[in-house]
Amino acid sequence: DALSEEELARDGDAQVARIQAEAEALEAEAAQLEQDDANTRLQRVFQLFDTDASGSISKAELEAALLSVNNSLSEEEIAAAIMQADTNGDDLVTKEELAQLVKDMQM
């Protein structure tokens, strides 16, 4: 009987370990789905802003997008937003720069 109790304890521990592993796998999958959803939303925003489908957002496109969201922005506020978004100074905003801007805004 003592041996069967040990076996039961081992089986119970194994079941707990399997359940924990499954829970961790589900949490990882949920996190990946959230990330995929965020990437999809970012891609949609980028496509809306990139009106000429050039693969980057020009100053004019970003200005138009900002004004469509808030038409009371001053020229200085728009210039500051463009400067913040355009981290490499090439007067274009890439998907990566937009992603970083969104990430910075969430902090």
C-alpha positions in Angstrom: 0.0 0.0 0.0 2.8 2.4 0.8 4.2 1.9 -2.7 0.9 2.6 -4.3 0.6 5.9 -2.3 4.0 6.9 -3.6 2.9 6.1 -7.1 -0.2 8.1 -6.6 1.8 11.0 -5.3 4.1 10.8 -8.3 1.1 10.6 -10.7 -0.5 13.6 -8.9 2.8 15.6 -9.3 3.0 14.6 -12.9 -0.6 15.8 -13.5 0.1 19.1 -11.8 3.2 19.6 -13.9 1.3 18.8 -17.1 -1.5 21.2 -16.1 1.1 23.9 -15.3 2.8 23.3 -18.7 -0.5 23.5 -20.5 -1.4 26.8 -18.7 2.0 28.3 -19.6 1.5 27.3 -23.2 -2.0 28.8 -23.3 -0.6 32.1 -21.7 2.1 32.2 -24.3 -0.4 31.6 -27.1 -2.7 34.4 -25.7 0.3 36.8 -25.6 1.2 35.9 -29.2 -2.4 36.5 -30.3 -2.4 39.9 -28.5 0.9 40.8 -30.3 -0.5 39.7 -33.6 -3.6 41.8 -33.1 -1.4 44.8 -32.2 0.7 44.3 -35.3 -2.4 44.0 -37.4 -3.8 47.3 -36.0 -0.5 49.0 -36.5 -0.3 47.8 -40.1 -3.9 49.2 -40.8 -2.9 52.5 -39.3 0.3 52.6 -41.4 -1.7 51.8 -44.5 -4.2 54.6 -43.8 -1.4 57.1 -43.3 0.6 55.9 -46.3 -1.9 57.2 -48.8 0.4 56.8 -51.8 1.3 53.2 -50.8 5.0 54.0 -51.0 5.9 52.0 -48.0 6.7 55.0 -45.9 4.7 58.0 -44.6 5.8 61.4 -45.9 5.7 64.6 -43.9 2.6 65.6 -45.9 0.9 62.3 -45.2 1.7 62.4 -41.5 0.5 66.1 -41.3 -2.8 65.2 -43.0 -3.3 62.2 -40.7 -2.6 64.3 -37.6 -4.9 67.0 -38.7 -7.7 64.5 -39.5 -7.4 63.3 -35.9 -7.1 66.8 -34.4 -7.7 69.7 -36.7 -6.7 72.2 -34.0 -3.0 71.2 -33.9 -0.6 74.1 -34.5 2.2 73.9 -37.0 4.6 73.6 -34.1 2.8 70.6 -32.7 2.7 68.9 -36.1 6.4 69.6 -36.6 7.2 68.2 -33.2 5.2 65.1 -33.9 6.9 64.6 -37.2 10.3 65.1 -35.6 9.5 62.6 -32.9 8.2 60.0 -35.4 11.0 60.4 -37.9 13.9 59.1 -35.8 16.5 58.9 -38.6 15.8 62.3 -40.0 15.0 61.3 -43.6 11.6 63.1 -43.7 9.8 59.7 -43.9 8.2 57.5 -41.3 8.7 53.8 -41.7 6.6 51.1 -40.2 9.3 50.5 -37.6 9.4 54.2 -36.7 5.7 54.3 -36.4 5.8 51.2 -34.2 8.4 52.8 -31.9 6.3 56.0 -31.7 3.2 54.0 -30.7 5.3 52.1 -28.1 6.7 55.3 -26.7 3.3 56.8 -26.4 2.0 53.8 -24.4 4.7 54.2 -21.7 
